[in-house]
Amino acid sequence: MKRYPLILQALSDFCDEYQLTQATRETYASDANRILESVVSGLTEEEILALMSQRGFEVEKSSYPSLIRILKELIQQRPRS
């Protein structure tokens, strides 16, 4: 499978390319975090793995399940504002 830049790095590169202000960059990064947090929080581990598989990621015998559980736990611990 072709390697792609990390999605958050790609967002940073997008901000650089369009010369967005620091305030806009911070808003985009914060919004991206909220979006990704909501997706991880709202889907089950199995649903996430199925979506990853559909995107072409090799999920069998991977560390993805344990990382998904860690992310879900971190999300639960994070205070809401």
N, C-alpha and C positions, 0 to 999 in steps of 0.2 A: 504494500500500500504506500502511496506517495506520502511523504512527510509534509506536514503543514505547520506554520508557526502557531504557537500557543494563542488561543483566542484572545486572551487579554493583552498579549503583546501585539496582536494584529489590531486591536482597538487603539492601543497607544500609537502604533504606526499610522493609523487612520487620522488620529488627532494631529500628528506631526505633519502629515501630508497636506492637510487642509488648514494648517497653522491656526488651530483653535486656541482660544485663550486658556490660561491656566484654570480659571473658574469653570469653563465649559468642560475641560478635560476631567477635572475632579468630579463634576456632575455626571459625566458619562461613566466614569469608573465606578462611582457610587451606585448609579442606576444599574449598571451591568452586574454588580455584586448582588443587588436586590433581586434582579431577574433570575440569576443563576441560583441564588439561595432559595427562592420560591420554588423553582423547578425541582431542585434536590429534595427540598422539604416535602413537596406535594406528591412526589412519585415514590413508589415502593422501590426497593433495591432491584427486584425482578424487572420492573418496568424500565428502570434506568438501564439495566444491562441489555434488555431487549432493544431499546432505542440505540444504544451504543453498537450493538451487533448490526442493526439496520444501517448504521452510518459506516460500517466496514471495519470497526475495531474488533480485534480478536479478544473475546471476553472469557473463553474457556481457559481454565488454569491460569487466570490472571490475578493480580492483586486488586483489581477494581472493586470486588465486593467489600473487602476490608476497608478500602479507602472511602467507599460510599458510606459505610457505617460510621467511620470517623467524621466525615463531613456532616452527616445527620446529627451526630452527637454535638459537634461544635455549634451547629445551627441552634439546637435546643438550648445550649448554655448561653448563647449570645443574648444580651439584654435588648429589648425592643425600645425604640424611642417614640 
